[in-house]
Amino acid sequence: MVPKDVDEMSTKTKKSHAGLVLAGLTAAAVALALTARAVIPLLEEDQLPQASESQETTEITSRVESQPTAVSEPEKMESTPTLEPTSTPFAGWDTAALDAFCAQQPSGFSVYAQDLETGTIYTYNAETEYYPASTLKAAYALWLCEQVEQGALDMEGDVYNLFSFGALEGTKLDAYDGVSTIPAWDAMYAMITVSDNNAMDMLVSTWPASEATGFCDFLADLGFHSPYSCSMTLEDGIQGIMNVSDAGLLMQALYQYFETETSISLQLMDCFLDAEHEALYIPEGVEAAKKYGSWDYAFHDFAIVYAEHPYILCCMTDQGDQNVDFPPAVVESMQELGMMIYSQESA
């Protein structure tokens, strides 16, 4: 499956954000009107333009002569209807309930939740460190796209297929099995939607993510607590440590990038919206930009949930299993966590 047309992607996202854009424009208009109203009383009388005596006389006479003989009753002005809020504002996190739920989980369970309208954040075990596993692919994808936006690299071309005939059979890149090169965006789509490691290897063989290439500086700019521990290369695979606060910063950055609605950002957003896994609970019919990571002693899932009140939810755990992509017990906990967060956002 290849990325959808940019026009389709633009249609998909604009509906999600139209309310936020309208609210921003309305707030700006009110602020402008209040500013203009506040400036007038500050003008001193001697700063106002003064008419000459003859001009004043002429103006007064003209006004008197033009008065009608009978004054009609002024029209009644219709009152402006009060606009009712379209939805209940976010009341804030029920931290006691969330803390109690998280405390019941095995050690190594961290949560980051952020309401994207108010900015209100909830965290649990925010500083606990984990191996990022494939969640680091989300940061890598954003880094690549920002370089494309800056003209530093071109992803419209191909990357080399490093794998022999038969190696891609049954994968997201099955159609390219035995082909020497693969479109870079098809590799990106496979890397994000199903976390394809072969696709990752093709991309990092062309654009390695390391301190030498500027990837670590990019993570430092995002605010990662240990950015120089992280890398993605063909030789060493995925390396590094992250905490759930880093995860929240990453998803904030992705959300803000998607909001730019450039052709590249919409193409990347579509990759995340088409992610095929189910770990964190996402309400039926609600779009979410997601990325999971699963490895030995690491199972994580990050999401931007485009509900009526959009929010970020990230969960990192040490409950991964190298031989099981989606360990049932931790997935069950993430489903329950997602339901709690969604119910609080919707209350």
C-alpha positions in Angstrom: 0.0 0.0 0.0 1.5 3.4 -0.9 0.8 6.8 0.6 -2.4 8.5 -0.5 -2.6 11.5 -2.8 -1.7 14.8 -1.1 -5.1 16.2 -2.0 -6.8 13.4 -0.1 -4.6 13.9 2.8 -5.3 17.6 3.0 -9.1 16.9 3.0 -8.6 14.3 5.8 -6.8 16.7 8.1 -8.5 20.1 7.5 -11.8 18.9 9.0 -10.0 17.9 12.2 -8.4 21.3 12.7 -11.0 23.8 11.3 -12.5 24.4 14.7 -9.1 25.3 16.2 -8.3 27.7 13.3 -11.7 29.5 13.6 -11.2 29.9 17.3 -7.8 31.4 16.8 -9.1 33.9 14.2 -12.0 34.9 16.4 -9.7 35.5 19.4 -7.4 37.6 17.2 -10.3 39.8 16.0 -11.6 40.4 19.6 -8.1 41.3 20.7 -7.7 43.8 17.8 -11.0 45.5 18.6 -10.2 45.9 22.3 -6.8 47.3 21.5 -8.3 50.0 19.2 -10.9 50.9 21.8 -8.2 51.3 24.5 -6.0 53.7 22.5 -8.6 56.5 21.9 -8.9 57.7 25.5 -5.2 58.0 25.8 -5.0 60.9 23.3 -4.5 64.3 24.9 -6.9 67.1 24.0 -4.1 69.2 22.5 -3.2 66.3 20.2 -6.5 66.3 18.4 -6.7 68.3 15.2 -8.1 71.8 15.8 -10.3 73.6 13.3 -10.0 77.3 12.8 -12.8 79.6 14.1 -14.3 80.1 10.7 -14.3 76.4 10.0 -16.1 75.7 13.4 -18.8 78.3 12.6 -19.4 76.9 9.2 -19.7 73.4 10.5 -22.1 74.3 13.3 -24.3 76.4 10.9 -24.4 73.6 8.4 -25.4 71.1 11.0 -28.2 73.3 12.4 -29.6 74.1 8.9 -29.6 70.5 8.0 -31.7 69.4 11.1 -35.1 68.0 10.2 -38.2 69.8 11.5 -39.4 66.7 13.2 -37.2 64.1 14.9 -38.2 60.5 14.3 -38.1 58.0 17.1 -34.8 56.2 16.9 -34.9 52.6 15.7 -34.5 49.9 18.4 -31.3 48.0 18.0 -31.5 44.3 18.0 -29.5 42.7 20.7 -26.7 40.4 19.6 -27.5 36.8 20.5 -25.2 35.2 23.0 -23.2 32.3 21.4 -23.4 29.2 23.5 -20.3 27.0 23.7 -20.4 24.1 21.3 -18.9 21.7 23.8 -18.0 21.5 27.5 -14.5 22.9 28.1 -11.9 20.4 29.5 -12.2 20.3 33.2 -8.8 18.9 33.9 -7.4 15.5 34.7 -8.7 13.4 37.5 -5.2 12.8 38.9 -6.4 10.8 41.8 -8.1 8.2 39.6 -5.2 8.1 37.1 -2.6 7.8 39.9 -4.6 4.9 41.5 -4.8 3.1 38.1 -1.1 3.5 37.3 -0.1 2.4 40.8 -1.8 -0.9 40.2 0.4 -1.7 37.2 3.7 -3.6 37.4 6.7 -1.4 38.0 7.9 0.3 34.9 4.7 1.9 33.8 4.8 5.6 32.7 2.1 7.9 31.3 2.0 11.3 29.6 -1.3 12.9 28.7 -1.9 16.4 27.4 -5.0 18.2 26.4 -4.1 20.1 23.2 -6.7 22.9 23.7 -5.7 23.9 27.2 -2.1 22.5 27.3 -2.9 20.7 30.6 -0.5 17.8 31.2 -0.7 14.7 33.4 2.3 12.5 34.0 3.1 9.4 36.0 6.7 8.1 36.5 7.8 10.8 34.0 11.5 10.4 34.6 11.7 6.6 34.4 14.0 5.6 31.5 13.3 3.0 28.8 14.8 1.6 25.7 12.7 3.5 23.0 12.5 0.6 20.6 10.6 1.5 17.4 9.0 4.7 18.9 12.3 6.3 17.9 11.2 5.8 14.3 8.7 8.6 14.9 11.4 11.1 15.8 13.5 9.9 12.8 10.6 10.4 10.4 10.0 13.9 11.7 13.8 14.7 11.4 13.9 13.5 7.8 10.8 15.6 6.8 12.1 18.7 8.5 15.3 18.4 6.4 13.2 17.9 3.3 11.3 21.1 4.2 14.6 22.9 4.5 15.9 21.6 1.2 18.7 19.6 2.8 17.6 16.3 1.3 15.2 15.0 -1.3 12.9 12.1 -0.5 11.2 12.0 -3.9 13.8 9.6 -5.2 14.5 5.9 -4.3 16.5 4.1 -1.6 18.4 0.8 -2.3 16.7 -2.5 -1.5 19.3 -4.1 0.7 17.5 -7.4 0.8 17.7 -10.4 -1.5 14.9 -11.9 -3.4 12.3 -13.4 -1.1 13.2 -11.3 2.0 10.3 -8.9 1.5 7.7 -11.5 0.7 4.7 -11.2 2.9 5.7 -7.7 4.2 4.4 -4.2 3.5 7.0 -4.0 0.8 6.1 -7.3 -0.9 5.5 -5.6 -4.2 9.2 -4.6 -4.3 10.7 -8.0 -3.5 13.6 -8.6 -5.9 13.6 -4.9 -7.1 16.9 -3.1 -6.7 15.4 0.3 -5.5 12.3 1.3 -3.7 10.6 4.8 -3.5 11.7 6.5 -0.3 8.2 7.4 0.7 7.0 3.8 0.3 9.7 2.8 2.7 8.6 5.6 5.1 5.0 4.4 4.9 6.0 0.9 5.8 8.3 2.0 8.6 5.5 4.0 10.3 2.3 2.1 9.5 3.6 -1.4 10.5 7.0 -0.5 12.0 8.8 -2.4 9.2 12.4 -2.9 10.2 13.5 -3.7 6.6 12.1 -0.3 5.5 13.9 1.4 8.4 17.2 -0.2 7.3 16.7 1.0 3.7 16.2 4.6 4.9 19.0 4.7 7.5 21.4 3.2 5.0 20.8 6.4 2.9 20.2 8.9 5.8 21.7 7.6 9.0 20.5 9.2 12.2 23.4 9.8 14.6 25.3 12.6 16.3 27.5 13.0 13.2 24.5 13.7 11.0 22.7 16.1 13.3 20.0 13.7 14.6 21.0 14.0 18.2 21.1 17.8 18.0 17.6 17.6 16.6 16.5 15.6 19.7 18.2 18.1 21.9 16.3 20.9 20.4 13.1 19.0 21.0 14.1 18.9 24.7 15.0 15.2 25.0 16.7 14.5 28.4 19.4 12.2 26.9 19.5 13.1 23.1 23.1 11.9 22.5 22.3 8.4 23.6 20.0 8.0 20.6 20.8 6.8 17.1 19.4 4.8 14.2 22.0 3.3 11.9 22.3 0.2 9.7 25.2 -1.1 11.8 23.7 -0.7 15.3 20.0 -0.5 14.7 18.0 1.6 17.3 20.0 2.8 20.3 19.3 5.1 23.2 17.2 5.8 26.2 14.0 7.9 26.5 11.4 8.7 29.2 7.7 9.5 28.8 8.3 13.2 29.0 10.5 12.9 25.9 7.6 11.0 24.3 5.3 13.9 25.0 7.7 16.4 23.5 8.0 14.3 20.4 4.3 14.1 19.9 3.8 17.8 20.5 6.4 18.4 17.8 4.6 16.1 15.4 1.3 17.7 16.1 2.7 21.2 15.5 4.3 20.0 12.3 1.1 18.4 11.0 -0.7 21.7 11.7 1.6 23.4 9.1 -0.3 21.4 6.4 2.5 21.5 3.9 2.4 18.8 1.3 5.3 16.9 3.1 3.7 17.2 6.6 0.3 15.9 5.3 2.1 13.0 3.6 3.8 12.1 6.9 0.6 12.6 8.9 -1.1 10.1 6.6 1.5 7.5 7.5 0.8 8.0 11.2 -3.0 8.0 10.8 -2.8 4.7 8.9 -0.8 3.0 11.6 -2.4 -0.5 11.8 -1.7 -1.5 15.4 -4.1 -1.4 18.4 -2.5 -0.9 21.8 -3.7 2.3 23.4 -7.5 2.6 23.3 -8.7 4.9 20.5 -12.5 5.5 20.2 -14.2 4.0 17.2 -14.5 6.6 14.4 -11.8 8.8 15.9 -8.6 9.3 13.9 -5.3 9.0 15.7 -1.7 9.5 14.6 0.1 6.6 16.4 3.5 4.9 16.8 4.3 1.9 18.9 7.6 0.2 19.9 8.0 -3.4 21.1 11.2 -5.3 22.1 12.6 -7.2 25.1 11.7 -5.2 28.3 10.1 -2.4 26.2 6.5 -2.0 25.1 5.3 1.6 24.3 2.6 3.4 22.4 2.3 7.1 21.5 -0.8 8.7 20.0 -2.2 12.1 19.0 -6.0 11.5 19.3 -8.1 13.8 17.1 -11.3 13.6 19.2 -13.7 16.5 19.8 -11.1 17.7 22.3 -7.8 16.5 20.8 -5.2 15.2 23.1 -1.8 13.4 23.3 -1.4 10.1 25.1 1.9 8.2 25.6 2.5 5.1 27.6 6.0 3.5 28.1 6.5 0.3 30.0 9.2 -2.3 30.7 6.8 -5.1 29.9 7.9 -6.0 26.4 8.8 -9.4 25.1 11.2 -9.9 22.2 9.1 -12.8 20.9 5.7 -11.2 21.2 4.9 -7.9 19.4 1.8 -7.1 21.5 2.0 -8.7 25.0 -1.7 -9.2 26.0 -1.4 -8.1 29.6 0.2 -4.7 28.9 -2.1 -4.1 25.9 -5.1 -4.7 28.2 -3.7 -2.1 30.6 -3.1 0.4 27.8 -6.7 -0.1 26.5 -8.1 0.6 30.0 -5.8 3.7 30.3 -6.9 5.0 27.0 -10.6 4.6 28.0 -10.0 6.5 31.2 -8.2 9.4 29.4 -10.9 9.6 26.7 -13.8 9.6 29.2 -12.1 12.4 31.1 -11.6 14.4 27.9 -15.2 13.9 27.0 -16.8 14.5 30.4 
